[in-house]
Amino acid sequence: MRVGIAGARGRMGRLLVRAVVEHPEAVLAAGSVRAGSAAVGADLGTLAGLGPIGLAATDDPAALFAAAEVVIDFTQPEALGRHLDEAIAQRKRLVIGTTGLTPDQERAIAEAARTVPIVFAANFSMGVTLLAALVRRAAATLGPEFDIEILEMHHRQKIDAPSGTALALGRAAAAGRGIVLEENMEAARHGHTGRRRDGAIGFAVLRGGQVVGEHTVLFAGASEHLVLGHRSFDRRVYADGAVRAALWLAGKPPGLYGMEDVLGLA
């Protein structure tokens, strides 16, 4: 399958280029960088630390989508609209791993998925996907007498909080309880907060160093605690999962899919 990488100069973009080049069932078709970037015209293999592969980086999203059968997008939220437009106009498959999106942007993804097949996930790790399934089951089984708290830690450069993965875990817990996360989340506590609100799903955020990603979901009962967690030690796990999702989209009808679909857990 011919795969295009949006944001090929970024940290995840470089890993995605490597993952595609090294995958026996994928072919790197194109890679894009920001308009005006010094990397325009640079060899994509060189950018990824592989050495020259004969493909130059473009800053034209239309050219990126034209060259590929599926595009993987781990760029910034502000680039999403143009990429969705190109996917729809050219009827191309899309894998989206961008986090920090607004509700309007998430609705735009759902609308685009009526025309083209899209895999959208906050985390493309197989372990995290399984963790979300376990969190949902635990939340449904343990009942409201167990308080739910989600702790996440990432590197100091991360710009959104709580992380997209933490929010996804929160939505899994909320689904298990049959509630809406946005109506029951406590994302920050400071000062004299009063007692914990019954049924709340709490979040705590840590930032520092170069932590790839750590997520813990705590179910706290009066007499026992259940702790479910996941640690990532290499960002390559996300790149490999995204390429797996891209290949899985072959032959799929328009629709909005998640990694649980890719792994057969839906």
C-alpha positions as CSV (number, residue, x, y, z in Angstrom):
1,M,0.0,0.0,0.0
2,R,1.3,3.5,-0.9
3,V,1.4,5.5,2.4
4,G,1.9,9.2,2.8
5,I,3.1,10.9,5.9
6,A,1.9,14.4,6.9
7,G,4.4,16.2,9.1
8,A,7.4,14.1,8.0
9,R,9.9,16.4,9.7
10,G,8.3,16.1,13.2
11,R,9.3,13.7,15.9
12,M,6.4,11.3,15.1
13,G,6.7,12.0,11.4
14,R,10.3,10.8,11.2
15,L,9.3,7.6,13.1
16,L,6.4,7.0,10.8
17,V,8.7,7.4,7.7
18,R,11.0,4.7,9.2
19,A,8.1,2.4,10.1
20,V,6.7,2.6,6.6
21,V,10.0,2.1,4.8
22,E,10.8,-0.9,7.0
23,H,7.4,-2.5,6.7
24,P,7.2,-5.3,4.0
25,E,3.6,-4.5,3.0
26,A,3.9,-0.7,2.8
27,V,5.6,1.7,0.4
28,L,6.4,5.3,1.3
29,A,4.7,7.4,-1.4
30,A,5.2,10.9,-0.1
31,G,5.8,13.1,2.9
32,S,4.8,16.7,3.7
33,V,6.2,19.4,5.9
34,R,5.0,22.9,6.9
35,A,4.7,25.5,4.2
36,G,7.9,27.5,4.1
37,S,9.9,25.0,6.1
38,A,13.6,24.7,5.4
39,A,12.9,20.9,4.9
40,V,10.9,21.5,1.7
41,G,12.7,19.5,-1.0
42,A,14.8,17.5,1.5
43,D,15.1,13.8,1.1
44,L,12.5,12.1,3.4
45,G,15.0,9.3,4.2
46,T,17.6,11.7,5.2
47,L,15.1,13.6,7.5
48,A,14.3,10.2,9.2
49,G,17.9,9.3,9.6
50,L,17.8,6.5,7.1
51,G,19.9,8.0,4.3
52,P,18.6,9.1,0.9
53,I,15.7,7.2,-0.5
54,G,14.9,9.4,-3.5
55,L,11.7,11.1,-2.2
56,A,11.6,14.8,-1.6
57,A,9.4,16.5,1.1
58,T,6.6,18.6,-0.2
59,D,4.7,21.4,1.5
60,D,1.6,20.8,-0.7
61,P,-1.1,18.7,1.0
62,A,-2.8,18.1,-2.4
63,A,0.4,16.5,-3.8
64,L,0.7,14.4,-0.6
65,F,-2.7,12.9,-0.9
66,A,-2.5,12.5,-4.7
67,A,0.6,10.3,-4.3
68,A,-0.8,8.0,-1.6
69,E,-3.6,5.5,-1.0
70,V,-3.7,6.4,2.7
71,V,-2.2,9.3,4.6
72,I,-1.1,9.2,8.3
73,D,-1.5,12.5,10.1
74,F,0.1,13.1,13.5
75,T,0.5,16.9,12.9
76,Q,-0.9,19.9,14.7
77,P,-4.7,20.6,15.1
78,E,-4.5,23.6,12.8
79,A,-3.5,21.4,9.9
80,L,-6.5,19.0,10.3
81,G,-9.0,20.9,8.3
82,R,-6.9,21.0,5.1
83,H,-6.1,17.3,5.4
84,L,-9.7,16.4,5.8
85,D,-10.6,18.5,2.8
86,E,-8.0,16.7,0.7
87,A,-9.0,13.3,1.9
88,I,-12.6,14.0,0.9
89,A,-11.8,15.6,-2.4
90,Q,-9.5,12.8,-3.5
91,R,-11.4,10.0,-1.8
92,K,-8.3,8.9,0.2
93,R,-8.1,6.9,3.4
94,L,-6.8,8.7,6.5
95,V,-5.2,7.7,9.8
96,I,-5.4,10.5,12.4
97,G,-3.3,10.5,15.6
98,T,-3.3,14.3,16.3
99,T,-4.4,15.1,19.8
100,G,-5.6,18.3,21.5
101,L,-8.5,18.6,19.1
102,T,-11.6,20.7,19.8
103,P,-15.1,19.2,19.8
104,D,-15.7,20.9,16.5
105,Q,-12.7,19.3,15.0
106,E,-13.7,15.9,16.2
107,R,-17.1,16.5,14.7
108,A,-15.4,17.4,11.4
109,I,-13.6,14.0,11.5
110,A,-16.9,12.2,12.0
111,E,-18.4,14.1,9.1
112,A,-15.5,13.3,6.8
113,A,-15.8,9.7,7.7
114,R,-19.2,9.6,6.0
115,T,-17.2,9.9,2.8
116,V,-13.9,8.2,3.4
117,P,-12.7,5.5,5.8
118,I,-10.8,7.0,8.8
119,V,-9.0,5.5,11.8
120,F,-8.9,8.1,14.6
121,A,-7.3,7.3,17.9
122,A,-5.6,9.1,20.7
123,N,-3.1,6.3,21.0
124,F,-2.0,3.6,18.5
125,S,-0.4,1.3,21.0
126,M,-1.8,-2.2,21.2
127,G,-1.2,-2.2,24.9
128,V,-3.2,1.1,25.4
129,T,-6.0,-0.2,23.3
130,L,-6.3,-3.3,25.4
131,L,-6.0,-1.1,28.6
132,A,-9.0,0.9,27.5
133,A,-11.1,-2.3,27.0
134,L,-10.1,-3.4,30.5
135,V,-10.9,0.0,32.0
136,R,-14.4,-0.1,30.5
137,R,-15.0,-3.6,31.8
138,A,-13.7,-2.7,35.3
139,A,-15.9,0.4,35.4
140,A,-19.0,-1.5,34.5
141,T,-18.2,-4.3,37.0
142,L,-17.1,-2.4,40.1
143,G,-19.9,0.0,40.4
144,P,-20.2,3.6,41.7
145,E,-18.8,2.9,45.1
146,F,-15.3,2.8,43.5
147,D,-13.9,6.2,42.7
148,I,-12.0,6.5,39.4
149,E,-8.8,8.5,39.1
150,I,-6.6,8.7,36.0
151,L,-2.9,9.8,36.3
152,E,-0.7,10.5,33.3
153,M,2.8,11.7,32.8
154,H,4.5,12.9,29.6
155,H,7.7,14.7,28.5
156,R,8.1,18.4,29.2
157,Q,7.4,19.4,25.5
158,K,3.8,18.1,25.4
159,I,1.4,20.9,24.8
160,D,-2.0,19.5,25.7
161,A,-3.3,18.2,29.1
162,P,-4.8,15.9,30.0
163,S,-3.3,13.8,27.3
164,G,-5.5,12.4,24.5
165,T,-4.9,8.9,25.8
166,A,-5.9,9.9,29.4
167,L,-9.1,11.3,28.0
168,A,-9.7,8.2,25.9
169,L,-9.3,6.1,29.1
170,G,-11.7,8.5,30.9
171,R,-14.3,8.0,28.1
172,A,-13.8,4.2,28.4
173,A,-14.5,4.4,32.1
174,A,-17.5,6.6,31.5
175,A,-18.9,4.2,28.9
176,G,-18.6,1.4,31.4
177,R,-20.6,3.4,33.9
178,G,-23.1,4.6,31.3
179,I,-22.3,8.3,31.8
180,V,-20.8,11.1,29.7
181,L,-17.2,12.0,30.6
182,E,-17.5,15.7,29.9
183,E,-20.3,15.9,32.5
184,N,-18.5,14.0,35.2
185,M,-14.7,14.8,34.8
186,E,-12.6,16.7,37.4
187,A,-9.6,17.8,35.4
188,A,-7.9,20.0,38.0
189,R,-8.0,20.5,41.8
190,H,-6.5,23.4,43.7
191,G,-7.2,25.1,46.9
192,H,-10.1,24.3,49.1
193,T,-12.1,22.0,46.8
194,G,-14.5,20.4,49.3
195,R,-15.2,16.6,49.3
196,R,-14.9,14.6,46.2
197,R,-18.0,14.7,44.0
198,D,-19.8,11.3,43.8
199,G,-19.4,9.7,40.4
200,A,-16.6,12.0,39.3
201,I,-13.8,10.8,37.1
202,G,-10.6,12.6,38.2
203,F,-7.5,13.4,36.3
204,A,-4.0,14.3,37.4
205,V,-1.3,15.4,35.1
206,L,2.5,15.3,35.4
207,R,5.0,16.8,33.0
208,G,8.8,16.4,33.0
209,G,11.9,15.1,31.4
210,Q,11.5,12.9,28.3
211,V,8.8,10.4,29.5
212,V,7.2,8.9,26.4
213,G,4.0,8.1,28.1
214,E,2.7,6.7,31.4
215,H,-1.0,6.1,32.2
216,T,-2.6,4.7,35.4
217,V,-6.3,4.2,36.1
218,L,-7.1,3.7,39.8
219,F,-10.4,2.3,41.0
220,A,-10.5,3.2,44.7
221,G,-12.9,1.4,46.9
222,A,-13.3,1.6,50.7
223,S,-11.4,-1.6,51.3
224,E,-9.5,-2.3,48.1
225,H,-8.0,-0.7,45.1
226,L,-7.6,-1.9,41.5
227,V,-4.8,-0.3,39.5
228,L,-4.5,-0.7,35.7
229,G,-1.7,0.9,33.8
230,H,0.6,1.1,30.8
231,R,4.0,2.5,30.1
232,S,5.6,3.3,26.8
233,F,9.3,3.3,26.5
234,D,9.7,4.0,22.8
235,R,7.5,6.2,20.5
236,R,8.1,3.6,17.7
237,V,5.2,1.7,19.2
238,Y,2.8,4.4,18.1
239,A,4.3,4.5,14.6
240,D,4.0,0.8,14.2
241,G,0.4,0.8,15.3
242,A,-0.4,3.7,12.9
243,V,1.1,1.8,10.0
244,R,-0.9,-1.3,11.0
245,A,-4.1,0.8,11.1
246,A,-3.3,2.2,7.6
247,L,-2.9,-1.2,6.1
248,W,-6.0,-2.4,7.9
249,L,-8.0,0.3,6.1
250,A,-7.5,-1.4,2.7
251,G,-11.0,-2.3,1.3
252,K,-12.9,-0.8,4.2
253,P,-16.0,1.3,3.5
254,P,-16.3,4.9,4.6
255,G,-16.7,5.1,8.4
256,L,-15.0,6.2,11.6
257,Y,-12.9,3.5,13.1
258,G,-10.7,3.2,16.2
259,M,-7.8,1.0,17.2
260,E,-10.2,-1.4,18.8
261,D,-11.6,-2.1,15.4
262,V,-8.1,-2.6,14.0
263,L,-7.4,-5.2,16.8
264,G,-10.8,-6.8,16.6
265,L,-11.9,-5.7,20.0
266,A,-14.9,-3.6,19.0
